[in-house]
Amino acid sequence: MTSTPRHRVRLGWEDRNLGERPDLAPASDGSGGATFTGHCPRCSGAFSASYALAVPGEATKGLFSRKPRDKSPLDVMCECGVNHAGRPDTESKVGCGAWWTVPQP
């Protein structure tokens, strides 16, 4: 049995790159996108975020016109929902400011 990490809500906001984290890769959502569900490795806040991986209109437009999907890594940013102290007003994501890179599903 694994325990749920305790959310570090008093941790201040910081734009911090946590590097590559293949252990935190999102799962395919079955419709051309990906969903990350888990805990931020910095503040331990739980969140779920969806990412569009396909651009509308670029999948198939005929029998042989399918373009290969860009398999570039995704940047996942903490969206734990806590307005950590020091978060800039210009920051659109509500979280601790941590982000990490993961492979696409």
C-alpha positions as CSV (number, residue, x, y, z in Angstrom):
1,M,0.0,0.0,0.0
2,T,1.4,3.4,-1.0
3,S,0.5,6.5,1.0
4,T,-0.8,9.7,-0.5
5,P,1.9,12.4,-0.3
6,R,1.1,15.4,1.9
7,H,0.5,18.6,-0.1
8,R,3.1,21.2,0.8
9,V,0.7,24.2,0.5
10,R,3.1,26.6,2.4
11,L,5.8,26.1,-0.3
12,G,6.3,29.3,-2.2
13,W,5.8,29.6,-5.9
14,E,8.9,29.2,-8.0
15,D,9.4,28.7,-11.8
16,R,11.4,25.5,-11.4
17,N,12.2,23.0,-14.2
18,L,12.4,19.5,-12.7
19,G,13.8,18.0,-15.9
20,E,12.8,14.9,-17.6
21,R,10.4,12.7,-15.6
22,P,9.4,9.6,-17.6
23,D,8.0,8.1,-14.4
24,L,5.2,10.8,-14.5
25,A,4.2,10.4,-18.1
26,P,0.5,11.0,-19.0
27,A,-1.8,8.3,-20.4
28,S,-3.6,8.4,-23.7
29,D,-7.1,9.6,-23.4
30,G,-8.2,7.5,-26.4
31,S,-9.2,10.6,-28.5
32,G,-5.8,11.9,-29.7
33,G,-4.9,13.6,-26.4
34,A,-3.2,12.7,-23.1
35,T,-4.2,13.1,-19.5
36,F,-1.9,13.5,-16.5
37,T,-3.3,12.4,-13.2
38,G,-1.1,12.4,-10.2
39,H,0.9,14.5,-7.8
40,C,3.3,17.3,-8.4
41,P,6.9,16.1,-7.6
42,R,7.7,19.5,-5.9
43,C,4.6,20.4,-3.8
44,S,2.9,16.9,-3.8
45,G,-0.4,18.5,-4.8
46,A,-2.8,16.3,-6.6
47,F,-4.2,17.4,-10.0
48,S,-5.4,16.2,-13.4
49,A,-4.7,18.0,-16.7
50,S,-5.5,17.2,-20.3
51,Y,-3.3,17.9,-23.3
52,A,-4.3,18.0,-26.9
53,L,-1.8,16.0,-29.0
54,A,-3.6,16.2,-32.4
55,V,-4.4,19.4,-34.3
56,P,-8.0,19.4,-35.6
57,G,-8.1,18.8,-39.4
58,E,-4.6,17.2,-39.6
59,A,-5.4,13.6,-38.9
60,T,-6.9,12.1,-42.1
61,K,-8.2,13.8,-45.3
62,G,-8.0,10.9,-47.6
63,L,-6.7,7.4,-47.8
64,F,-3.0,8.2,-47.9
65,S,-2.8,11.7,-46.4
66,R,-2.3,10.9,-42.7
67,K,0.5,13.0,-41.2
68,P,2.6,11.4,-38.5
69,R,1.9,12.9,-35.1
70,D,4.6,15.0,-33.5
71,K,6.0,12.9,-30.7
72,S,7.9,15.8,-29.0
73,P,8.0,15.5,-25.2
74,L,5.3,17.4,-23.3
75,D,5.9,20.0,-20.6
76,V,3.6,19.3,-17.6
77,M,3.2,22.2,-15.2
78,C,1.8,21.9,-11.6
79,E,-1.9,22.7,-11.6
80,C,-2.6,21.7,-8.0
81,G,-5.1,24.6,-7.5
82,V,-3.3,26.2,-4.6
83,N,-2.2,29.8,-5.1
84,H,1.3,29.3,-3.6
85,A,2.7,32.4,-2.1
86,G,4.6,34.6,-4.6
87,R,2.7,33.4,-7.7
88,P,2.9,36.2,-10.3
89,D,-0.4,37.7,-11.4
90,T,0.6,37.0,-15.0
91,E,0.8,33.2,-14.4
92,S,-2.2,31.4,-15.8
93,K,-1.6,28.1,-14.0
94,V,-2.5,27.9,-10.3
95,G,0.1,25.7,-8.7
96,C,3.6,25.9,-7.3
97,G,5.4,26.8,-10.5
98,A,7.2,23.5,-11.0
99,W,7.2,21.9,-14.5
100,W,8.7,18.8,-15.9
101,T,9.1,17.1,-19.3
102,V,7.5,13.7,-20.1
103,P,7.3,11.5,-23.2
104,Q,4.0,11.4,-25.0
105,P,1.9,8.3,-24.6
